[in-house]
Amino acid sequence: MTDIQTGEHPVVVGVDGSESALHAARWAAREAARRKTSLRMVHVCHLFPVRHPKQIVLPADYRLAVLDQGRHWLTEAEQAVHHVTPNLAGTADLRAGITAELLIEESRAAQLVVLGSRGLGGFRSLLVGSVAIALSAHSHCPVVVVRGGAADQQVHEDGPVVVGVDGTEISDEAVAFAFEAAAARGAPLVAVHVWSDAEIAAAWAALPAGVDRNYLQAREEQVLTERIAPWCAKFPDIAVREVVVRDRPVHALLRHVAGAALVVVGSRGRGALTGLGLGSVGQGILHHAECPVAVARTGRT
């Protein structure tokens, strides 16, 4: 790749030598090409402190070996990216420190940060690694977590973009991101609005017997239509399917992501405390969606 940047803010991807990270790098390269910007690949070396008696001197090549391994992984990622986007501009950078902290710092100047779902040493029972969770909660720009790792794994580039809409300002950020992503891909968009979560469902018994659920359904359909109307007007060529269901939010979204190119969620949902970086719906989708998951975040400072 070259050092020429074609956009003010690049797409940043974390590289750690895992198959998951290589898969994320390929996805990030395609996304950077769609956005007509550059790709910045970053590997963070965590040089663990080693305790030893003062009489023992560690070999001078300990640090060099760790850095060389990082350079090797960056080279692998560059080669993987070259196969899918041979003319993409970008950079590769080796940094030392704490991975999550440095990638959050990188996010200040990025359009998007992309990560694999699990890094090296990740437990198979943990579907999303700690770095991905930290970035999704604290990044200064949107974050995409890409599941999978095999180079020949099917990528549903032609699938729809799915977005969860709950009527909050945070959800508006997700809607904006989803429409822009669908427009860049020439893909249809599925807007999913859930009007009854578990707490409301538990309260149905206390409501009057004469409650008209059809009326409530129609009212929520109107809420969704009005919420996405400005974006439908801005992107009239996008085919939009509106889905309004009484269900649990995570369950409802997961029912519609099979074959999707991307699912988009807000960084916090209804009732989420401001101090919590990522809501329960976002975490649920991150852990269980098979397609790439975008957490729409703003706040670059």
C-alpha positions, -999 to 999 in steps of 0.1 A, spaced: 0 0 0 11 36 -5 13 64 20 -11 86 1 -43 93 20 -74 101 -1 -97 111 27 -95 134 58 -102 105 81 -91 69 74 -107 36 82 -86 21 110 -83 -17 115 -67 -35 144 -43 -62 134 -30 -89 159 -20 -119 138 -53 -138 143 -74 -151 114 -102 -130 128 -81 -98 124 -72 -107 88 -109 -112 80 -115 -78 96 -87 -62 76 -102 -75 43 -136 -61 53 -121 -28 63 -102 -25 30 -135 -30 11 -152 -4 33 -124 21 28 -126 17 -9 -164 23 -7 -158 55 13 -130 66 -10 -106 70 18 -74 53 30 -69 23 53 -47 26 84 -37 -8 99 -25 -7 135 -8 -34 155 -2 -27 192 26 -45 209 20 -51 246 55 -55 261 47 -73 293 70 -64 322 92 -93 332 104 -96 368 138 -111 373 166 -109 398 189 -79 394 218 -103 387 200 -116 356 200 -94 325 173 -101 299 186 -107 264 185 -74 244 165 -91 217 134 -96 238 118 -63 228 131 -66 192 115 -101 189 81 -88 200 84 -58 176 95 -81 147 65 -103 153 42 -73 151 58 -62 118 53 -97 104 16 -96 113 12 -62 97 29 -75 65 5 -105 65 -24 -81 68 -10 -59 40 -8 -89 17 -44 -100 26 -57 -65 19 -38 -63 -14 -57 -93 -27 -91 -77 -23 -82 -40 -29 -49 -38 -48 -50 -1 -54 -61 11 -20 -40 38 -3 -30 33 33 -5 29 61 6 3 85 18 13 120 34 -5 149 27 9 183 36 -1 219 11 1 247 -23 -11 258 -43 -22 228 -78 -9 238 -64 25 250 -44 31 218 -72 21 194 -95 44 213 -69 72 208 -68 62 171 -105 65 168 -104 103 174 -91 108 138 -109 79 121 -140 76 101 -145 41 114 -126 15 135 -128 -21 125 -119 -51 146 -122 -89 145 -145 -105 169 -117 -124 188 -80 -119 189 -51 -143 195 -56 -163 227 -93 -156 227 -114 -183 244 -137 -200 219 -166 -197 243 -162 -159 243 -178 -147 210 -164 -112 212 -131 -102 227 -124 -76 254 -108 -51 230 -139 -52 207 -162 -46 237 -140 -17 250 -139 0 216 -176 -4 211 -182 13 244 -157 41 243 -146 48 207 -149 84 194 -163 71 160 -184 42 148 -170 7 154 -175 -24 133 -169 -58 147 -164 -85 120 -171 -121 130 -153 -150 113 -118 -157 102 -116 -180 72 -103 -163 40 -129 -182 19 -158 -175 44 -189 -163 26 -193 -125 28 -229 -112 22 -218 -81 4 -251 -79 -15 -273 -85 16 -294 -58 32 -283 -34 60 -304 -40 91 -308 -13 117 -325 -12 151 -347 18 157 -360 26 192 -370 62 188 -341 77 208 -315 102 196 -289 74 200 -310 53 176 -310 82 152 -272 79 150 -277 43 140 -303 51 114 -281 78 98 -251 53 97 -273 25 83 -288 47 55 -253 59 45 -240 23 45 -269 11 24 -264 39 -1 -227 31 -4 -235 -5 -11 -266 0 -33 -283 -23 -8 -318 -24 6 -324 -14 42 -344 -32 69 -356 -9 98 -366 -29 128 -386 -13 156 -396 -33 187 -424 -18 208 -424 -42 238 -394 -53 258 -394 -79 286 -405 -54 313 -435 -42 293 -444 -78 284 -445 -86 321 -469 -57 327 -495 -68 302 -516 -86 329 -521 -53 347 -535 -35 317 -572 -33 311 -588 -62 292 -600 -38 265 -565 -27 253 -565 -28 215 -532 -43 205 -539 -37 168 -542 0 177 -509 -1 196 -492 -19 167 -505 7 142 -493 35 165 -458 20 167 -457 16 129 -464 53 126 -436 60 151 -411 41 129 -423 57 97 -420 92 111 -386 84 126 -370 73 94 -389 96 70 -361 123 68 -336 96 58 -360 80 33 -364 115 17 -326 120 17 -320 86 1 -350 80 -22 -333 52 -42 -329 29 -11 -355 2 -9 -367 3 28 -386 -24 45 -402 -14 79 -406 -41 105 -425 -34 137 -429 -63 162 -438 -69 198 -407 -88 209 -375 -86 228 -351 -62 209 -321 -86 206 -343 -115 195 -362 -94 170 -330 -80 154 -313 -114 152 -343 -128 133 -336 -104 105 -298 -105 102 -294 -138 84 -277 -130 51 -273 -93 60 -243 -73 49 -243 -53 82 -264 -48 113 -263 -14 129 -271 -6 166 -269 25 187 -243 28 215 -270 30 241 -307 22 241 -338 33 259 -333 39 296 -295 34 294 -275 54 318 -252 80 302 -222 66 320 -226 31 305 -209 30 271 -228 2 254 -264 -9 261 -276 -44 266 -291 -46 230 -257 -36 215 -239 -62 236 -264 -89 227 -261 -82 190 -223 -81 192 -222 -115 209 -247 -133 187 -250 -117 152 -232 -137 125 -228 -107 102 -206 -76 108 -220 -54 136 -217 -16 135 -220 4 167 -229 39 157 -210 63 179 -202 100 176 -183 124 198 -149 130 180 -132 157 200 
